[in-house]
Amino acid sequence: MLTEDLEWFVVLAETQQVTATSDLTHLSQPTLSRKLARLEQQIGVPLFDRHGRRLTLNHYGRILYEHAGSALKNLHDAQRRIDTLRSPDIGTVRLDFLHSFGTWLIPRMLRSYRGAHPGVRFELHQDRAQFLTDRVCAGETDLAIVSPQPDNPQLAWTQIAQQQLALAVPAGHRFAELPRVELSQASGEQFIAMQSDFGMRRILDEMCAAAGFTPEFVFESSELATVGGLVSASLGVAVMPIQDPPIWAEGIVYVPIAGAQRKIGLIWADDRALPRPALEFRDFVRENIWS
């Protein structure tokens, strides 16, 4: 049954007059009569008792009227929700991001964007890199901010920022006074790192492989702040991004690693159109500088 059938049927059930319903729905009386006959044939029972020109809902008609009213309300509610999602000024953006971006990058973005689009809502989710790429591919979110670029042909990527990477060492370490360091110089150090399915761990593994050594790990964490805290306790060294505010300040020296950058990007499903609010937010992020 089409929505328009529900609409004229509800009006007819409430007025119980073809003439009045014709005026309210802008359908001719013959058209209404044909629609009613077709609807009753489809349902399989008469819906009204006829009393001359007046119609009275019978038992079957009252059942259909009750459910038709509820169905129309649900359909109208659904349309309002869809319209809200589609609107770039009052819609919803589903945005995922890495844990480490939640203290600086995401607040900057949302504060800037909501200043011009105060009616836009954000559904936020944070997790490790692999989980975020899986959510984008599955359509569970619109956009995700990750690092490094995922090796997945289903995803589109645009770089939006980059960070200098440093060897984080405890104060007083032999590297602490150096202006910069080659990662190969740290081949004999014990490392504190992120767990294997995090973006920073992939970056570290690739950097160490390029430097020609396999690091010795003394601890693997799910939080970059924990990595910093353990470095400050002289448990080992770590590769960490230099950012403002720093991930961990007390008792740590960040020694820049020569030529090492962390590229940060925005990803979305390449084969699926973005909702209008997400599209507007994506373009806004691409056009601004976030480093």
Disulfide bonds with the S-S distance in Angstrom:
none
